[in-house]
Amino acid sequence: MKMNATYEPQDRGKNTLRRRIAISDDDPVQRDLLVKILRRDGHDVQDFSTGVALVKSIEEGYRPDLVVTDYQM
């Protein structure tokens, strides 16, 4: 069974807010998919392969508006 799915960003008009989003996931496929979708919607996305790397980045001054993380890493 072949699945064909496409994703089209929504047109949110002039009120679109660009958010700084941090993605932390040890699964590169899941991480890359989230990054691709969020960047396509115009967000500034930084990805991390470990929670430790994310925390270190925050300690060094990175300030995301939203953190999305895999809780079973």
SVG drawing of the C-alpha trace seen along z (x, -y; Angstrom):
<svg xmlns="http://www.w3.org/2000/svg" viewBox="-5 -42 32 44">
<polyline fill="none" stroke="black" stroke-width="0.4" points="0.0,0.0 1.5,-3.3 0.6,-6.4 0.9,-9.8 0.6,-12.7 1.4,-16.3 1.6,-19.2 0.6,-22.8 1.3,-25.6 -1.8,-27.6 -2.1,-31.2 -2.3,-33.1 -2.2,-36.5 -0.2,-39.4 -0.7,-38.4 1.7,-35.5 4.1,-35.4 7.5,-33.8 8.4,-31.8 11.7,-30.5 11.2,-26.7 13.6,-24.2 13.2,-20.5 14.9,-17.8 14.5,-14.2 17.0,-11.4 15.2,-10.0 16.6,-11.8 13.6,-11.0 11.1,-12.4 13.3,-15.4 13.9,-16.2 10.2,-15.9 9.2,-18.4 11.9,-20.8 10.8,-20.7 7.1,-21.3 7.8,-24.1 10.3,-25.8 7.9,-25.6 5.4,-27.5 8.0,-30.2 9.3,-29.5 13.0,-29.7 13.7,-26.2 16.8,-24.8 17.1,-21.1 19.0,-19.0 19.7,-15.3 19.9,-15.2 18.2,-16.9 21.6,-17.7 22.5,-19.7 19.3,-21.6 19.8,-22.5 23.4,-23.5 22.2,-25.8 19.6,-27.4 22.3,-27.9 24.4,-29.7 21.6,-32.1 19.4,-30.5 15.8,-31.5 13.2,-29.5 9.5,-30.5 8.6,-26.8 10.4,-23.5 9.2,-20.3 10.9,-17.2 10.7,-13.4 10.2,-12.4 11.5,-8.8 14.9,-9.7"/>
</svg>
